Amino acid sequence: MVEGRQKNWLPLAGLFWLKPGENTFGTDTKNAVVFPKGPANAGSFELSGSDVTLKLSPGTHATIQGKPITTVKLEPDTSKDRTVVEMGSLRFHVIIRGKRVGIRLKDLDSQAIRDYKGPVFFPIDLAYRVTAKWIPVRRKKDC
């Protein structure tokens, strides 16, 4: 069931906006991007324009589609084939929002996923039904 949840917001563990140049990452608080788990100094994200290159530190293990990597250009979520990096239970990829470029991080073994019991629904009670009349809003150009 976790596989289906990884595409949703439940495993979201962080969003980190990158600055031009090198952005180190890992669990050490001295990094520009601080992950909640993993190696202290996992590597760096090199931002040039909207291009992001991932460079892993020696001893850091990560894969893309099951294949080990060390240095790779990451395709953002705005491309038709975004690159998702797998590092233990962590998954991350590049996002572009306007002129900002960032890293979206998910943890497939997060406490939120482990504690999730499923959606809560309330019984239907027609006494709580709201009846209304729809009135379209007049815009200035309509006046």
N, C-alpha and C positions, 0 to 999 in steps of 0.2 A: 504493500500500500504506500510505502514511502516514495517509491518511484513516481507515482501519480502526483504526490504532493510536492515534489521538487520543482514542478512547473508553476506552483502557486506562490503566495506570499508567506506562507507559514514558515518555511526554512530561511527566510531572509535574515541575513546576519550583518549586513553592512552595505553602505554605498559610499564610495570614496572618490571625490573629484580630484583629478590629477592636475599637477602644475607642469608647465613645459620643462623638458629635461628629465633627469633621473628622479624617480620616486621609489625609494626603497620600501620593502614591505616585509612583514613578519610579525611575530608576537612582541618583540622588543619595542617598548614605548618610544625609543629614539627613532624608529622608522617613520617615514612620511605617511605610510598607510599601515595601520596596526590591525592585524587580524586577531580574532578571538582565540585561535588555536593554530598549531602548526609550528614550524621552525622559528626560532628567534629572528634570524636574518635569512629569509627565504629567497630573496633576490630583489629585482627591481623592475619597474615598469618605466620604459623610456618613451616619453610623449614628444612627438615632433609633428606639429600641426594637429591633425586628427588621427595620426598613425601611432599605434602603441606596440612596442616590442617588449616582450617578456624575456628577461634574462634571469635564470635560476642560479642561486649560489651552489657551489659544489656540495654534494650531499643532500640537496633538496630533491625530492622525487615528486614528479607530476606527470600527468599524461593528457593527451588529447585523443579522444576516441580510442583509448586503450594503448596508444603508442607513447613511449617515453619521450620527453622533450628536455632541452636545456635552454635554447634560445629560439624564439618564434615570434613572427609578426601576428598579432591578434586581430581577427576580423570583428568589427563591432556589430551590435544588434541591428544597425541600419543596413547592413549588407544582407544579401540573400543567404549567406552561409556563415553565421556568427561562429566564432571559436569559443568553445567552453573548455576551460582548463579544470582538470580533476586533480585534487591534492588531498588524499585521504577522504574524509567525508565532506570536504569543502569543494564547492563548484563556483567558479567565477568567470565573468566575461566582461568585455568592454561595452559601455553604453555611450551613446552620443545624444545629448539634449541641447539643441541650439548650438552654441559655440563651446559648451562644456563637454568634456570627455571624462568618463569615470569608470570605476570598477564596481560591478554589482556582485556581491558575495552572498552565497547561500551555504548553509550547513545542513546536510541531510540527516545529521544525528543531533540536531538541536534539542534543547529541553522543550521547546514549544511543540515540536513534532512528537516527542515521547509522551507529553502530557495531553495531547489532543484527543478528545473523546468523541469527536464528530460534531456536526452542527446541532444546535438546539432549536427545536421548533415548538411553537405554542399551538394549542388546539384551536381550531377555527370556531369563532363565536360571532354570529351575525349581529349580536348586540353592539359589537365594536365597529360595525360597518359605517363608513362615512359616505353620505350622499352629497353630491355637489353639482353645480352647473358650470360648465366650462365657458369662459368668456375670453375670446382672443384679445391679446394686448394690441393696442394701436400704437404703431411706431410713428416717429416724427414724420417720415416720408409719406405715411398714410393720412396724415392730418391735412 
